[in-house]
Amino acid sequence: MKKFRQLLPKLTITLSIILLFTYCYLLFSKSLPIVENEIKTTVSPSIEENIFIKNTAIPIGNGSWLYDASYLEQDLGDGKYWQPEEGKYHPITSLIPGLFTGKLFTYNVGAGKRKKINQLYSYSTTPETTCKIPVPFNASVDELLHCSADDRVQWDKGEIFITRSAEQAMASTIAYLETLSPLKKEMNTDFVMIPVVDARLDQRLFGYNTYLDSFNHFNQQQADYLAEKTAALFCSSNNVPSVQFDIEPFDAKYPGQVLFYERLSYYFSGQGDPLVNAKNEQVYCKNTSYPHGRSWSVFTFPDRVSPQFSETMNRYGNGYVIIAGYDMENPKGAPAGIHNDVAIYKKLFKETVQETLVRAQKQEFYYKIAIPAAASVHEFTTILGQDPNGIMQDGTLSGNFKRTFEEQTIDYTKAAIEVINEAYVIVDGKKLFLLDDPKFIGTDLWGWASHIRWPLDRKSGQTEFKPSYPPLDVLQYLQASLPVSRYYFGQTETTENKAVPAFKAQLTISKSKAGINTFANYTNPVYTVKYLGVSQIDTIKFYDGDKLIGEDSHLPYIFIADSLASAPKNLIAKAYLNDRLIAQSSTKPVEE
């Protein structure tokens, strides 16, 4: 006890010093200036987490579009499958949720720091209406033909609606989450799912009379109704931080579009909480997981971003634009199939980027830049087929059904990245490079699709553009060269990547129930292979025991038996890269 009394003065002094130091530290830290554009993240020593601008719902990073629809590609005896050389097409499609999971995993494993794809734009749904506009449309008409101007009861009966249920709309999102979430350590990155609402406003040109033609002319009540239903759908999920709207053509001069996005911004910010979804449940866009609500984006060209629309995006601080850096309008005209060579593309893209930079400084909006990593309807390597309106494909309107161009996809990708790396605008007498612009929040890639076909004519055929997803050389280039914001992620960018944990490649085969779930009206067994591994692959071969019975070098990797009687008894799949065996299936096909 005596010894303790002797030590007490020393303990008191030590404790006082610690408390004084703590007080001074807190006082000093509170005096530091607040950086409005500071990034918020939960970075761990081993994983690059997705990032949001501080005090907003706006994400920063690299994204890519993912369209999981698949088409029947093999003749089952009726001759109605897609024959691009003859322009014939039979609309037999299926959805394979998570179709590109393996490709994304492989890319992210090998991608350098901050060059990973951490925002996945998965196709979700589309809005439609039975509200038809009068033909010709009279600007003085206040009420759309066959659609009550302010009758929510009528709209609930199907006049204004979203085409897919919540379960259908989230099918692809859930598939990517379930497969990739356990693999964050292997990829050394986190990621977020951003569902895509995709639609066209000009489908009457292709015979779709009941679609979304009237959207441009919605009044306040109609726009509010669709915005509320859309927000309630996506805010029902706690896996949706942002929603991307590819309702084309975007044009802020149409009142219906502006009204819709104004109300959508309001609901996504949480101002209208709680909302009621299709299941009559109360949902909140703003909650503990999303304290700033959800964000939204539109896909467009810079000349369409008016000052009024910038104000709409900034009103609740949750809107941003994705600037189209592909499908550049060819000087010869706009129709799909008119080819841009690399020189023309680079010139058009440079003009687009420059205008974006100038407008972003004046109008104060956040933006991403989308670049080509696969074919689009103006930048492509190969084109097949002929659209029913007679728009031919080779730039000279010669009418050839097939043509392959010298330009490869990687040529367009490299040209785009060169422009992004060099682009700048003069601000206060100094160069502000795009990569240093606080308003630039990431690069997006077009894209990943089973096939790229336009227009979607179900009678006469359609045009197909190749490649439909990034080739191997493009992916390898992007893994080291994808542009990254220096403002948010530092002046020195590195391609350094951590060692990949040991991972055994997985090759699994799924068998549909007599083809019903995959291609309606067909009874042939359909086998689909999914690959997940560190190495790239280029071919899947199907064996019945030791006998080679088929192969596929394009996703989805599918084998369709001629009939139930000819279904393989001992099906094995093997994955190859340049004829080198990468993986082999080890279990029997899983019944879907």
C-alpha positions as CSV (number, residue, x, y, z in Angstrom):
1,M,0.0,0.0,0.0
2,K,2.8,2.3,0.9
3,K,4.5,1.5,-2.5
4,F,1.3,2.4,-4.3
5,R,1.0,5.8,-2.5
6,Q,4.6,6.5,-3.7
7,L,3.7,5.7,-7.3
8,L,0.4,7.7,-7.3
9,P,1.9,11.1,-8.1
10,K,3.7,9.6,-11.1
11,L,0.5,7.9,-12.4
12,T,-1.4,11.2,-12.0
13,I,1.2,13.2,-14.0
14,T,1.3,10.5,-16.7
15,L,-2.5,10.4,-17.0
16,S,-2.7,14.2,-17.1
17,I,-0.2,14.3,-20.0
18,I,-2.2,11.7,-21.9
19,L,-5.5,13.7,-21.4
20,L,-3.9,16.9,-22.4
21,F,-2.4,15.4,-25.6
22,T,-5.8,13.9,-26.5
23,Y,-7.6,17.2,-26.0
24,C,-5.1,19.1,-28.2
25,Y,-5.4,16.5,-31.0
26,L,-9.2,16.7,-31.0
27,L,-9.0,20.5,-31.0
28,F,-6.6,20.6,-33.9
29,S,-8.5,18.0,-36.0
30,K,-11.7,20.0,-35.7
31,S,-9.9,23.1,-37.0
32,L,-8.9,21.3,-40.3
33,P,-10.7,22.5,-43.4
34,I,-13.4,20.3,-44.9
35,V,-12.8,19.1,-48.4
36,E,-16.2,18.9,-50.1
37,N,-15.0,16.4,-52.8
38,E,-13.2,14.1,-50.3
39,I,-13.8,10.5,-51.1
40,K,-15.5,8.2,-48.6
41,T,-14.4,4.6,-48.5
42,T,-13.8,1.6,-46.3
43,V,-10.4,0.6,-47.8
44,S,-8.8,-2.4,-46.1
45,P,-5.2,-3.4,-46.5
46,S,-6.1,-6.1,-49.0
47,I,-9.2,-4.9,-50.8
48,E,-10.0,-1.8,-52.9
49,E,-13.5,-0.9,-51.8
50,N,-15.9,0.9,-54.0
51,I,-15.9,4.7,-53.4
52,F,-18.5,7.4,-53.2
53,I,-18.0,11.1,-53.2
54,K,-18.3,12.3,-49.6
55,N,-21.9,13.1,-48.5
56,T,-23.4,11.9,-51.7
57,A,-24.7,8.7,-53.2
58,I,-22.6,9.1,-56.4
59,P,-20.1,6.3,-56.9
60,I,-16.6,6.7,-58.4
61,G,-14.9,4.0,-60.4
62,N,-14.9,2.0,-63.6
63,G,-18.0,0.3,-64.9
64,S,-19.3,-1.9,-67.7
65,W,-22.6,-2.8,-69.3
66,L,-23.7,-6.4,-69.0
67,Y,-26.6,-7.8,-71.2
68,D,-27.4,-11.3,-70.2
69,A,-29.8,-12.2,-73.1
70,S,-28.9,-15.2,-75.2
71,Y,-30.1,-16.2,-78.7
72,L,-30.7,-19.6,-80.2
73,E,-27.7,-20.3,-82.5
74,Q,-28.1,-23.9,-83.5
75,D,-30.5,-25.4,-86.1
76,L,-33.0,-27.8,-84.4
77,G,-34.5,-28.9,-87.6
78,D,-36.9,-26.0,-88.4
79,G,-34.3,-23.7,-90.1
80,K,-35.6,-20.7,-88.1
81,Y,-32.4,-20.1,-86.1
82,W,-30.4,-16.9,-86.8
83,Q,-28.7,-17.1,-90.1
84,P,-26.8,-13.7,-90.4
85,E,-25.5,-14.4,-93.9
86,E,-29.0,-14.5,-95.2
87,G,-30.5,-12.0,-92.8
88,K,-33.0,-14.5,-91.4
89,Y,-33.9,-14.4,-87.7
90,H,-36.3,-16.2,-85.4
91,P,-36.8,-14.5,-82.1
92,I,-35.9,-17.3,-79.7
93,T,-34.2,-15.8,-76.7
94,S,-33.4,-16.7,-73.1
95,L,-31.9,-14.9,-70.1
96,I,-28.8,-16.4,-68.5
97,P,-28.3,-14.3,-65.4
98,G,-24.7,-13.7,-64.5
99,L,-23.6,-14.7,-68.0
100,F,-20.3,-12.7,-67.9
101,T,-19.4,-13.5,-64.3
102,G,-16.4,-15.6,-65.3
103,K,-15.0,-13.0,-67.7
104,L,-15.3,-10.2,-65.1
105,F,-13.6,-12.3,-62.5
106,T,-10.7,-13.1,-64.8
107,Y,-10.4,-9.5,-65.8
108,N,-10.4,-8.1,-62.2
109,V,-7.9,-10.7,-61.0
110,G,-5.3,-9.5,-63.5
111,A,-6.2,-5.8,-63.6
112,G,-3.9,-3.2,-62.0
113,K,-4.8,-1.1,-59.0
114,R,-7.8,1.1,-59.6
115,K,-8.2,-0.4,-63.1
116,K,-10.7,-3.0,-62.0
117,I,-14.3,-3.0,-63.1
118,N,-16.2,-2.3,-59.8
119,Q,-19.5,-1.0,-61.2
120,L,-21.6,-3.6,-63.0
121,Y,-24.4,-2.2,-65.1
122,S,-26.8,-5.2,-65.4
123,Y,-29.8,-5.0,-67.6
124,S,-32.9,-4.9,-65.4
125,T,-36.2,-3.7,-67.0
126,T,-37.9,-1.2,-69.2
127,P,-40.9,1.1,-68.8
128,E,-43.7,0.9,-71.3
129,T,-47.1,2.6,-72.0
130,T,-50.3,2.1,-73.8
131,C,-50.6,5.8,-74.1
132,K,-50.4,6.5,-77.8
133,I,-49.6,9.9,-79.2
134,P,-51.8,11.3,-82.0
135,V,-50.4,11.1,-85.5
136,P,-49.4,13.7,-86.5
137,F,-48.7,15.0,-83.0
138,N,-50.2,18.4,-82.3
139,A,-48.1,20.4,-79.8
140,S,-51.2,22.0,-78.4
141,V,-52.7,18.7,-77.4
142,D,-52.7,18.6,-73.6
143,E,-53.8,15.0,-73.0
144,L,-52.2,12.0,-74.7
145,L,-54.6,9.9,-76.8
146,H,-56.1,6.9,-74.9
147,C,-54.3,7.8,-71.7
148,S,-56.0,9.8,-68.9
149,A,-54.0,12.9,-67.9
150,D,-54.3,12.4,-64.2
151,D,-56.0,9.1,-63.4
152,R,-53.7,6.9,-61.4
153,V,-56.3,4.2,-61.2
154,Q,-56.3,3.9,-65.0
155,W,-52.5,3.8,-65.0
156,D,-52.5,1.0,-62.5
157,K,-54.5,-1.0,-65.0
158,G,-51.6,-1.0,-67.3
159,E,-51.5,2.3,-69.1
160,I,-48.1,3.2,-67.7
161,F,-46.1,0.3,-66.3
162,I,-42.7,-1.4,-65.8
163,T,-42.4,-4.6,-67.8
164,R,-40.7,-6.8,-65.3
165,S,-41.5,-7.8,-61.7
166,A,-39.0,-7.0,-58.9
167,E,-37.7,-10.6,-59.0
168,Q,-37.2,-10.5,-62.8
169,A,-35.7,-7.0,-62.7
170,M,-33.1,-8.1,-60.1
171,A,-32.3,-11.6,-61.5
172,S,-29.0,-10.6,-63.1
173,T,-28.0,-8.3,-60.2
174,I,-28.5,-11.2,-57.8
175,A,-26.6,-13.6,-60.0
176,Y,-23.5,-11.4,-60.2
177,L,-23.7,-10.7,-56.4
178,E,-24.0,-14.3,-55.4
179,T,-21.1,-15.5,-57.5
180,L,-18.6,-12.6,-57.2
181,S,-19.2,-11.4,-53.6
182,P,-17.3,-14.4,-52.1
183,L,-14.4,-13.7,-54.5
184,K,-13.6,-10.1,-53.5
185,K,-10.3,-11.2,-51.9
186,E,-9.2,-13.0,-55.1
187,M,-10.2,-10.0,-57.2
188,N,-8.7,-7.6,-54.7
189,T,-11.7,-5.3,-55.2
190,D,-15.2,-4.7,-54.0
191,F,-18.0,-3.8,-56.5
192,V,-21.5,-2.5,-56.7
193,M,-24.4,-3.5,-58.9
194,I,-26.1,-0.7,-60.9
195,P,-29.3,-2.0,-62.6
196,V,-30.1,-0.5,-66.1
197,V,-33.5,0.7,-67.2
198,D,-33.3,0.4,-71.0
199,A,-35.8,1.7,-73.5
200,R,-36.3,3.4,-76.8
201,L,-38.5,6.3,-77.5
202,D,-38.8,5.8,-81.2
203,Q,-39.9,2.2,-81.6
204,R,-42.9,3.0,-83.7
205,L,-40.4,3.2,-86.5
206,F,-40.0,-0.5,-86.2
207,G,-43.6,-1.5,-85.7
208,Y,-43.9,-1.3,-81.9
209,N,-47.1,0.7,-81.4
210,T,-47.5,0.1,-77.7
211,Y,-44.2,1.1,-76.2
212,L,-42.9,4.4,-74.8
213,D,-43.4,6.9,-77.6
214,S,-45.5,9.2,-75.5
215,F,-42.8,9.5,-72.7
216,N,-41.5,12.7,-74.2
217,H,-44.9,14.3,-73.8
218,F,-45.8,13.1,-70.3
219,N,-47.4,15.7,-68.0
220,Q,-46.4,16.3,-64.4
221,Q,-48.8,13.6,-63.0
222,Q,-47.7,11.0,-65.5
223,A,-44.0,11.6,-65.0
224,D,-44.5,11.5,-61.3
225,Y,-46.3,8.2,-61.4
226,L,-43.6,6.5,-63.4
227,A,-40.8,8.0,-61.3
228,E,-42.5,6.8,-58.1
229,K,-43.0,3.3,-59.4
230,T,-39.4,3.1,-60.6
231,A,-38.0,4.3,-57.3
232,A,-40.2,2.0,-55.3
233,L,-39.0,-1.0,-57.4
234,F,-35.3,-0.3,-56.9
235,C,-35.4,1.0,-53.4
236,S,-37.0,-2.3,-52.4
237,S,-33.5,-3.8,-52.7
238,N,-30.6,-3.0,-50.4
239,N,-28.2,-4.1,-53.2
240,V,-28.9,-1.0,-55.4
241,P,-26.9,2.1,-54.7
242,S,-27.5,3.6,-58.1
243,V,-29.6,3.1,-61.2
244,Q,-28.6,3.8,-64.8
245,F,-31.2,5.1,-67.3
246,D,-30.5,4.3,-71.0
247,I,-33.9,5.7,-72.2
248,E,-32.9,6.8,-75.7
249,P,-32.7,9.2,-77.3
250,F,-32.2,11.4,-74.3
251,D,-33.2,15.0,-74.9
252,A,-33.9,17.6,-72.2
253,K,-35.9,19.8,-74.6
254,Y,-38.8,17.4,-74.1
255,P,-40.8,18.3,-71.0
256,G,-41.8,14.7,-70.3
257,Q,-38.1,13.6,-69.9
258,V,-37.2,16.5,-67.6
259,L,-40.3,16.0,-65.4
260,F,-39.5,12.3,-65.0
261,Y,-35.9,12.8,-63.9
262,E,-36.9,15.7,-61.6
263,R,-39.3,13.5,-59.8
264,L,-37.0,10.5,-59.9
265,S,-34.2,12.6,-58.3
266,Y,-36.7,13.6,-55.6
267,Y,-37.7,10.0,-54.7
268,F,-34.2,8.6,-54.9
269,S,-33.0,11.3,-52.4
270,G,-35.4,9.9,-49.9
271,Q,-37.6,13.0,-49.8
272,G,-40.7,10.9,-50.7
273,D,-40.1,8.1,-48.2
274,P,-41.7,5.8,-47.5
275,L,-42.8,4.5,-50.9
276,V,-45.1,1.6,-51.6
277,N,-43.9,-1.1,-53.9
278,A,-45.8,-3.6,-56.1
279,K,-46.1,-6.0,-53.1
280,N,-47.8,-3.2,-51.1
281,E,-44.7,-3.0,-48.8
282,Q,-43.2,0.3,-47.5
283,V,-39.7,0.9,-48.8
284,Y,-37.1,3.6,-48.1
285,C,-34.7,5.0,-50.6
286,K,-32.8,6.6,-47.7
287,N,-31.8,4.2,-44.9
288,T,-28.8,3.3,-42.8
289,S,-27.1,1.5,-45.7
290,Y,-27.7,4.5,-48.0
291,P,-27.8,7.6,-45.7
292,H,-27.7,9.9,-48.8
293,G,-30.3,7.9,-50.7
294,R,-29.7,6.4,-54.1
295,S,-28.1,8.0,-57.2
296,W,-29.1,7.9,-60.9
297,S,-27.5,8.5,-64.2
298,V,-28.4,9.0,-67.9
299,F,-26.6,8.0,-71.0
300,T,-26.3,10.8,-73.5
301,F,-24.1,13.1,-75.6
302,P,-22.7,16.3,-74.1
303,D,-24.8,18.7,-76.3
304,R,-27.9,17.2,-74.8
305,V,-26.9,18.2,-71.2
306,S,-28.6,21.5,-70.9
307,P,-28.1,24.0,-68.0
308,Q,-31.7,23.1,-66.9
309,F,-30.9,19.4,-66.8
310,S,-27.6,20.1,-64.9
311,E,-29.8,21.8,-62.3
312,T,-32.0,18.8,-62.1
313,M,-29.0,16.5,-61.5
314,N,-27.6,18.8,-58.8
315,R,-30.9,19.7,-57.0
316,Y,-30.6,16.7,-54.6
317,G,-26.9,16.0,-55.4
318,N,-27.7,12.5,-56.7
319,G,-27.5,12.8,-60.5
320,Y,-24.7,12.3,-63.0
321,V,-24.3,11.7,-66.7
322,I,-22.5,8.9,-68.7
323,I,-21.2,10.5,-71.8
324,A,-21.4,8.3,-74.9
325,G,-17.9,7.9,-76.3
326,Y,-18.9,5.3,-78.9
327,D,-21.6,5.1,-81.6
328,M,-20.2,8.4,-82.8
329,E,-22.5,9.9,-85.5
330,N,-20.8,9.3,-88.8
331,P,-20.4,12.4,-91.1
332,K,-22.2,10.3,-93.8
333,G,-25.3,10.1,-91.6
334,A,-26.7,8.5,-88.4
335,P,-28.2,5.1,-89.4
336,A,-26.8,2.0,-87.7
337,G,-24.3,0.2,-89.9
338,I,-22.5,3.3,-91.3
339,H,-18.9,2.5,-90.3
340,N,-16.5,4.9,-88.6
341,D,-12.8,4.1,-89.3
342,V,-10.4,4.8,-86.4
343,A,-9.3,8.2,-87.7
344,I,-12.9,9.4,-88.0
345,Y,-13.8,7.9,-84.6
346,K,-10.9,9.6,-82.8
347,K,-11.8,13.0,-84.3
348,L,-15.4,12.7,-83.3
349,F,-14.6,11.3,-79.8
350,K,-12.1,14.1,-79.2
351,E,-14.7,16.7,-80.0
352,T,-17.2,15.0,-77.6
353,V,-14.7,14.9,-74.8
354,Q,-13.7,18.5,-75.3
355,E,-17.3,19.7,-75.2
356,T,-17.9,17.6,-72.1
357,L,-15.0,19.3,-70.3
358,V,-16.2,22.8,-71.2
359,R,-19.8,22.1,-70.2
360,A,-18.9,20.4,-67.0
361,Q,-17.0,23.5,-65.8
362,K,-19.8,25.9,-66.7
363,Q,-22.7,23.7,-65.5
364,E,-21.1,21.9,-62.6
365,F,-22.2,18.3,-63.3
366,Y,-20.5,15.0,-62.6
367,Y,-19.8,12.8,-65.6
368,K,-18.3,9.5,-66.7
369,I,-16.9,8.7,-70.1
370,A,-18.0,5.6,-71.9
371,I,-15.5,4.1,-74.4
372,P,-15.7,1.1,-76.8
373,A,-14.3,-2.3,-75.7
374,A,-16.6,-4.2,-78.1
375,A,-18.5,-3.4,-81.3
376,S,-21.2,-0.7,-81.6
377,V,-23.3,0.2,-84.6
378,H,-20.7,2.6,-85.9
379,E,-17.4,1.2,-84.6
380,F,-17.1,-2.5,-85.4
381,T,-14.8,-5.1,-86.9
382,T,-17.3,-7.3,-88.7
383,I,-20.9,-6.8,-89.8
384,L,-23.5,-9.4,-90.8
385,G,-27.0,-9.2,-92.2
386,Q,-29.2,-6.4,-93.5
387,D,-31.8,-4.4,-91.7
388,P,-35.3,-4.3,-93.2
389,N,-35.2,-0.6,-94.0
390,G,-32.5,-1.1,-96.5
391,I,-29.7,0.7,-94.6
392,M,-26.6,-1.2,-95.7
393,Q,-23.6,-1.7,-93.6
394,D,-20.3,-0.9,-95.3
395,G,-20.3,2.9,-95.5
396,T,-20.7,2.9,-99.3
397,L,-24.2,1.5,-99.2
398,S,-23.2,-1.4,-101.5
399,G,-25.6,-3.8,-99.9
400,N,-23.1,-6.5,-99.0
401,F,-24.4,-9.0,-96.4
402,K,-21.0,-9.5,-94.8
403,R,-17.9,-7.4,-94.4
404,T,-14.8,-7.4,-92.2
405,F,-12.9,-4.2,-91.7
406,E,-9.2,-3.7,-91.1
407,E,-9.8,-1.9,-87.8
408,Q,-9.8,-4.0,-84.8
409,T,-11.6,-3.3,-81.5
410,I,-8.4,-2.6,-79.7
411,D,-7.6,0.2,-82.2
412,Y,-10.8,2.1,-81.1
413,T,-10.0,1.4,-77.4
414,K,-6.5,2.7,-77.7
415,A,-7.6,5.8,-79.6
416,A,-10.2,6.6,-76.9
417,I,-7.8,6.2,-74.1
418,E,-5.2,8.4,-75.8
419,V,-7.8,11.2,-76.1
420,I,-8.9,10.8,-72.5
421,N,-5.2,10.9,-71.2
422,E,-4.4,14.1,-73.2
423,A,-7.7,16.0,-72.9
424,Y,-7.7,19.4,-71.0
425,V,-9.5,22.7,-70.8
426,I,-8.1,26.1,-69.8
427,V,-9.4,27.3,-66.4
428,D,-8.1,30.5,-64.9
429,G,-5.3,30.5,-67.4
430,K,-4.1,27.0,-66.5
431,K,-4.6,23.6,-68.1
432,L,-7.1,21.4,-66.3
433,F,-6.6,17.9,-67.6
434,L,-9.7,15.6,-67.7
435,L,-8.0,13.2,-65.3
436,D,-7.6,16.0,-62.8
437,D,-11.1,17.3,-63.1
438,P,-13.1,16.8,-59.9
439,K,-16.3,16.3,-62.0
440,F,-14.8,13.3,-63.8
441,I,-15.7,10.3,-61.8
442,G,-14.7,7.3,-64.0
443,T,-14.5,5.3,-67.2
444,D,-17.2,2.9,-68.4
445,L,-16.9,0.2,-71.0
446,W,-19.2,-0.9,-73.8
447,G,-19.8,-3.7,-73.3
448,W,-20.7,-7.3,-72.8
449,A,-23.6,-8.9,-74.8
450,S,-24.1,-12.3,-76.2
451,H,-24.7,-10.7,-79.6
452,I,-25.1,-7.1,-80.8
453,R,-28.0,-6.8,-83.2
454,W,-29.9,-3.8,-84.4
455,P,-32.6,-3.1,-85.4
456,L,-34.6,-5.7,-83.6
457,D,-36.9,-6.7,-86.4
458,R,-38.8,-9.9,-85.8
459,K,-40.0,-10.5,-89.4
460,S,-37.3,-9.6,-91.9
461,G,-34.1,-10.0,-90.0
462,Q,-31.5,-7.7,-88.5
463,T,-27.9,-6.6,-88.6
464,E,-25.3,-8.1,-86.3
465,F,-22.1,-6.2,-85.2
466,K,-19.0,-8.0,-83.9
467,P,-17.3,-8.5,-81.5
468,S,-20.2,-8.5,-79.0
469,Y,-17.9,-8.4,-75.9
470,P,-14.2,-7.4,-75.3
471,P,-11.6,-9.6,-77.1
472,L,-8.6,-10.9,-75.2
473,D,-6.2,-8.3,-76.4
474,V,-8.6,-5.5,-75.4
475,L,-8.9,-6.9,-71.9
476,Q,-5.2,-7.3,-71.5
477,Y,-4.7,-3.7,-72.6
478,L,-7.3,-2.3,-70.2
479,Q,-5.9,-4.3,-67.3
480,A,-2.9,-2.0,-67.5
481,S,-4.2,1.1,-69.2
482,L,-7.7,1.9,-68.2
483,P,-7.9,5.7,-67.3
484,V,-8.2,6.6,-63.7
485,S,-9.0,9.9,-61.9
486,R,-5.8,11.5,-60.6
487,Y,-8.0,13.9,-58.6
488,Y,-9.5,11.2,-56.4
489,F,-6.9,8.5,-56.5
490,G,-3.6,10.4,-56.5
491,Q,-1.2,11.8,-59.0
492,T,0.9,8.6,-59.4
493,E,-1.0,5.7,-60.9
494,T,0.4,2.2,-60.6
495,T,-0.4,-1.1,-62.3
496,E,0.9,-2.9,-59.3
497,N,-1.4,-5.7,-58.1
498,K,-1.3,-8.0,-55.2
499,A,-0.5,-11.7,-55.6
500,V,-3.6,-13.7,-56.4
501,P,-4.6,-16.2,-53.7
502,A,-4.6,-19.8,-54.9
503,F,-7.7,-20.4,-56.9
504,K,-8.7,-23.6,-58.6
505,A,-10.6,-23.1,-61.9
506,Q,-14.2,-24.2,-61.9
507,L,-16.1,-25.5,-64.9
508,T,-19.7,-26.4,-64.4
509,I,-22.4,-27.7,-66.7
510,S,-26.1,-26.9,-66.4
511,K,-28.8,-28.8,-68.1
512,S,-32.2,-27.2,-68.8
513,K,-35.3,-29.2,-68.3
514,A,-36.0,-30.4,-71.8
515,G,-35.1,-27.0,-73.1
516,I,-38.2,-25.4,-71.8
517,N,-36.4,-22.9,-69.5
518,T,-34.0,-21.9,-72.1
519,F,-35.8,-21.8,-75.5
520,A,-39.5,-22.0,-75.4
521,N,-41.3,-24.5,-77.6
522,Y,-38.2,-26.7,-78.0
523,T,-37.8,-30.1,-76.2
524,N,-34.1,-30.6,-77.0
525,P,-31.8,-30.8,-74.0
526,V,-29.7,-27.6,-73.7
527,Y,-26.4,-27.7,-71.9
528,T,-24.7,-24.5,-70.7
529,V,-21.1,-24.3,-69.4
530,K,-19.9,-21.6,-67.0
531,Y,-16.2,-21.0,-66.3
532,L,-14.6,-19.3,-63.4
533,G,-10.9,-19.1,-63.2
534,V,-7.7,-16.9,-63.2
535,S,-6.7,-17.7,-66.8
536,Q,-8.5,-16.5,-69.9
537,I,-10.1,-19.2,-72.1
538,D,-11.2,-19.1,-75.8
539,T,-13.0,-22.4,-76.4
540,I,-15.2,-24.9,-74.7
541,K,-15.3,-28.5,-76.1
542,F,-18.1,-30.9,-75.2
543,Y,-17.4,-34.7,-75.0
544,D,-19.6,-37.7,-74.5
545,G,-17.1,-39.8,-72.7
546,D,-14.0,-39.7,-75.0
547,K,-16.0,-38.6,-78.1
548,L,-15.9,-35.0,-79.1
549,I,-19.5,-34.0,-79.9
550,G,-19.3,-30.2,-80.2
551,E,-17.5,-27.0,-79.3
552,D,-18.2,-23.3,-78.8
553,S,-15.9,-20.3,-78.7
554,H,-18.5,-17.7,-77.9
555,L,-20.5,-17.0,-74.7
556,P,-22.9,-18.5,-73.7
557,Y,-21.0,-21.8,-74.2
558,I,-23.9,-24.0,-75.2
559,F,-24.5,-27.5,-76.6
560,I,-28.0,-28.5,-77.8
561,A,-28.7,-32.1,-78.4
562,D,-30.6,-33.1,-81.6
563,S,-33.3,-34.7,-79.5
564,L,-33.9,-36.4,-76.1
565,A,-32.8,-39.7,-77.6
566,S,-29.5,-38.2,-78.7
567,A,-28.7,-36.6,-75.3
568,P,-25.1,-37.5,-74.2
569,K,-24.8,-40.2,-71.6
570,N,-21.6,-39.0,-70.0
571,L,-21.2,-35.3,-70.8
572,I,-17.8,-33.7,-70.1
573,A,-16.7,-30.1,-70.8
574,K,-13.1,-28.9,-71.2
575,A,-11.9,-25.3,-71.4
576,Y,-9.0,-24.3,-73.6
577,L,-6.8,-21.3,-74.3
578,N,-4.8,-21.5,-77.6
579,D,-5.4,-25.3,-77.5
580,R,-4.0,-25.6,-74.0
581,L,-6.3,-27.3,-71.5
582,I,-7.2,-24.9,-68.7
583,A,-10.0,-26.7,-66.8
584,Q,-12.3,-29.7,-67.0
585,S,-15.7,-30.4,-65.5
586,S,-15.7,-32.9,-62.7
587,T,-19.4,-33.4,-61.9
588,K,-22.5,-34.4,-63.8
589,P,-24.6,-31.6,-65.3
590,V,-26.7,-29.7,-62.8
591,E,-30.4,-29.8,-63.5
592,E,-31.8,-26.2,-63.7
